[in-house]
């Protein structure tokens, strides 16, 4: 079943077409424009929400709805990005960030750029949204998914040696297989594809946050140290993406073997 993605949460094909690398460059072009525009809007160490929304809207190649929302769990998270849903469909995106309702602190700009990278990346890659809707339709976006993603895939890893790193990866592999247990092969592949896409988006977002944080520091802004996190090293994103790829390939291989044996049995 095809999951159509409406025009509210994707750019038109003429804008988004191209390779993954090309789409990533387009995403960076948008975030660069937003960063440059917002840097000029900083006054007394703050940026007005209405300026953020206006500058963001002007930088997009096509009109889309991206709303700034007050972050609810500021003690646990620095920011977030999600769809805005109405009557079972997506009508836009929201970026959650610490705000008093009117402004954000200038030091929160790299965090905003992190979340904006997610939003724009999604607009250029509608397959992410299609896969999310498919997961929801199949009731696969459940607590097991959240638990595995939050505690295993998006877990910050602590290790000192390559041996410890290998042990961590093997542990995560076991946890991923436990998450997928009991699902059909099709459900497993769908789940893996979405998890992989989410991690790939995090790689881009952490790179974006660190890059803009460095630019701000070079201009004299004092920023929290955690805005320089090397996401790939801290979370082992690339290793986990490869792990998901390997598990997915193994599932497909097993299914092909199963079908081949079934076909041989019929012909015997």
Secondary structure as UniProt FT lines:
FT   HELIX           7..9
FT   HELIX           13..16
FT   HELIX           20..39
FT   TURN            40..41
FT   TURN            44..45
FT   STRAND          46..48
FT   HELIX           49..59
FT   STRAND          66..70
FT   TURN            74..76
FT   STRAND          79..86
FT   TURN            87..88
FT   STRAND          89..97
FT   STRAND          103..105
FT   HELIX           106..108
FT   HELIX           109..124
FT   HELIX           126..137
FT   TURN            138..139
FT   HELIX           143..148
FT   HELIX           149..153
FT   HELIX           162..180
FT   TURN            181..182
FT   HELIX           185..218
FT   TURN            219..220
FT   HELIX           225..228
FT   HELIX           231..235
FT   HELIX           237..267
//
